[in-house]
Amino acid sequence: MTQNHEPNAALGRYIEMLHRRVKVDGKLLTIREICDRASMSARTYEKVKKGSVRI
């Protein structure tokens, strides 16, 4: 069976855009801060960014 990761790749691009453009309390969040707020590991964050995680 072929896996389609395209929807997750779009989510990864969206998260990356938020990481680089949206300020929280006047500053951009680090990847660690994003992971802490989303209750996920940095490894999961990277996998989502690449689109290699099925949600």
C-alpha positions as CSV (number, residue, x, y, z in Angstrom):
1,M,0.0,0.0,0.0
2,T,1.3,3.4,-0.9
3,Q,1.2,6.1,1.8
4,N,0.2,9.6,0.9
5,H,2.0,12.1,3.2
6,E,0.9,15.2,1.2
7,P,-1.7,16.5,3.8
8,N,1.0,16.2,6.5
9,A,3.6,17.9,4.4
10,A,1.2,20.8,4.1
11,L,0.8,20.8,7.9
12,G,4.6,20.9,8.2
13,R,4.9,23.9,5.9
14,Y,2.2,25.7,7.9
15,I,3.9,25.0,11.2
16,E,7.2,26.2,9.8
17,M,5.5,29.4,8.5
18,L,4.1,30.1,11.9
19,H,7.5,29.4,13.5
20,R,9.1,32.0,11.3
21,R,6.5,34.7,11.1
22,V,4.1,34.8,14.1
23,K,5.3,36.5,17.2
24,V,4.1,35.5,20.6
25,D,4.5,38.1,23.4
26,G,6.6,40.1,21.0
27,K,9.1,37.3,20.0
28,L,9.3,34.4,17.7
29,L,9.1,31.0,19.4
30,T,11.9,28.5,19.3
31,I,11.3,25.0,18.1
32,R,11.6,23.9,21.8
33,E,8.9,26.4,22.9
34,I,6.6,25.3,20.1
35,C,7.1,21.6,21.1
36,D,6.4,22.4,24.8
37,R,3.2,24.3,24.0
38,A,2.0,21.5,21.6
39,S,3.1,18.7,24.0
40,M,5.2,17.0,21.4
41,S,8.9,16.0,21.1
42,A,11.3,17.8,18.8
43,R,11.7,14.6,16.8
44,T,7.9,14.5,16.2
45,Y,8.1,18.2,15.2
46,E,10.8,17.5,12.6
47,K,8.8,14.5,11.3
48,V,5.7,16.6,10.9
49,K,7.7,19.3,9.1
50,K,8.9,16.6,6.6
51,G,5.4,15.2,6.2
52,S,6.5,11.7,7.4
53,V,4.0,11.4,10.2
54,R,0.5,10.2,9.8
55,I,-2.0,12.0,12.0
